[in-house]
Structures are given as structure tokens and as C-alpha cells.
């Protein structure tokens, strides 16, 4: 088994991060989203993490500032792992570490639209029944999820998620 290192992304990783997202998704939307968020006030450099293996970046995750109603929160997106490195737990490791880092920095709630099974294993629960609503139509409510990093935080957060302008790249 190859050693995987999770670390904060650096500015010199930008091209490799774009390549990871473009390769993982087979399109440039997520890569453009990463670039747009990184150039905005929503960006939190410490919550942009990469997975490194064999001297190359094989995965990336980004948490950025959003609002749920009047409350501050974070969005987990995008998360990408190179296709050749998928199904090895790298996405799950990136997710757990990003949540750990966010909690250590005092963030209370994270929302995600993604694979229900992956995010359930990381502690995310369906968000709509908790009063956390997406700002757009989604096909599968099970994919719309939230997690509280501070006990009881999801009992205090209600409303429609408000993504900052960089999200217009993909929304």
C-alpha cells in the first residue's frame, strides 16, 4: 500500500489541483470552481487540502464560507480524487481531515451535495429535514447533507443556503 499524505494545499499546487479535478470529473467545471473560490473572500486557505502519493497530488478537497439563513457555515466542494486512485479511501480521509481542521478553527456546520453513502460514513446526515435547504432544485434529497462540528449547531441553523458569487461558475 502506498503512503498517502494529507496536507494543506500551497499556491504552487494550483495547477496540479486543477488537473486533479478536471481528470476526476472529466470536465473543467469543478476546476474552475476551485480557482474562483480561491480568488474570493469565501476562500479559507487552511481548509484547502491535498492528498499526495508517490510525489504527486492525487486528491483535493475544499471547504469554503457560505451562509445558511443568517448563520455562517461551510460548503464542502469540490472533492476530487484522480480516477486511478479512487476506491482507496482517499476521499474519506480528505473529508475527515478537512472536518477536523474546520472544527479546530471553530466552524460549526458544513453542508455538501454529494454521494450519500460516502458522506454518511463521514457523519453527514440529510439536511432538508433539519431545515437546511438548497438554493436550487436537487434530484435526490439523500445527496443534500449537513454535519455539525459543534454539538447542537444544527438545531440553531435554518434556512436556504447562500453560496457566494464564485459558485456562479457551476450553479
N, C-alpha and C positions, 0 to 999 in steps of 0.2 A: 504494500500500500504506500502510495506517495504521500509525503509530508505536505499538508495544506496549512498555510499561514494566513490568518485573518489580520489585517492591519488597516489603519486609516489610509485613504487614498491621498496621494500627493498631486500637486499640479502637473508634474512630469508624467503622471499616469493617464492624463486626459485622453490621449489618442488610443491607448490600449483599452480604456473603459468604453469608449465609443465603439471600438471594434468588437468587444465582448457583447454588447447589446445588439449591435447590428447582426452579428453572427448567430446569436442565441434566438433572436426573434425573426430573422430572415427579412428584416426591413429596417428602415432608419428611424421610425417614429420614436422609439424609446431612447435611442442615442441622442436624438435632437432634444428630447425632454430633459435628459441629464445635462446637456450643455446649457439649455435655457434656465433650468433651476440653478445651476452652478453660477450663473451670471446674475442671479436675482437676490433679493432680500430674504427669500424663503430658504436659501441655502444655509446649511449648518455643516461646515467643513468636517467637523469631528464625527458626523453621522453619515459620511460617505465612506464606505468600507470596501476593500477589495480582498479577494481570495487569491493567493499566489501559490503556484505549484510548478516545480521544475523551472524556476526562474521566469515564469510568465504569469500574467494576470489571467485567471480563468473564470472569475466571477466578480460581481459588483452588486452592491445594494445601496440605496439612498433613502434616507428619511429627511423630509423637509417640512417646513412650517405650513400649517393650514389653520382653519378655524372650523369649529363645529358650533353653529349658532354663534354665541358671543364668546365661547371658550377657546383658548389656544389648544392646538393638538398637532399631531404629526401625521404625515402620509408616508406609508411605505410604498415606494415605487420610484423607479422600477427596480426589479431584482432580476438579474440575468446570470446564467452560468453557460459557458461555452458548451455546445452540444456534446462534444467528446468527453466532457467532464460531468455531465448530468447523471442523475441517479446514483450519486456517491455521497449524498448528504451535505453537499457544499451549500446549497441554497438554505437548508435548515440551519447550518452553522452560521452563515452570514446573518440570517434573521435573528437567531438567538443572541448573537453578539451585538447586533445593532440595537436590539431592545434593551440589552444590559447597559450599553453605553447611554442610551436615551434616558433610562431610569436613573442612572448615576448623575445625569445632568439636570434632573428634576422634572423631566417631561412626564405627563400623567396619562395621556391617551394616544394611541396610534390606530389609524384606520387603513384598510387595504381592500382593494378589489383584485382578487386573485384566486388561485386554485384552493378550493375549500379544504381539501384533505391536507395539503402542505401547511396551510396556515392554522388549521385546527391543531395539528401536532405541536405548533409553537405557542398555543394558548389563545389564539384569536377565536372569538365567538361571533355568531350572526349579529350584525349591528342594527339592522332595522328594528327588531323587537325592543331594542334598548332606546329607541328614539333618535338614533344617528342615521340620518337619511342621505342618500346620494343626491348630487345635484343634477343627475341625468338618469335616463332610463337604463336599467340593467336587466339582463335576461334571467339571471339566476341569483336570487336573494342570498343563497348559501355562499356565494362568492364575495358578498359585501360583508366585511368583518371588522371587528374592533377588538382591542385589548387594552386593559387598564394596567398601567405600570405602577400606579399608586392605588392601594386598596380603596375601593369606594368611588374612584374617579368617574366611572361610567354611570353612576347614579346622579352625577351633577352635570353631565354633558348631554344636551339635547339640541336637535335642530338639523338643518341641512348643512352638509359640508361645503365650505367655501374654499376652493382652490385659488391660489394666487395666479396672476397673469401668465407666468411661464407655462402653466398647464394648458393654455390655449393651443400649444403646439400639437397636443394629441386629443384633447377633448372635443 
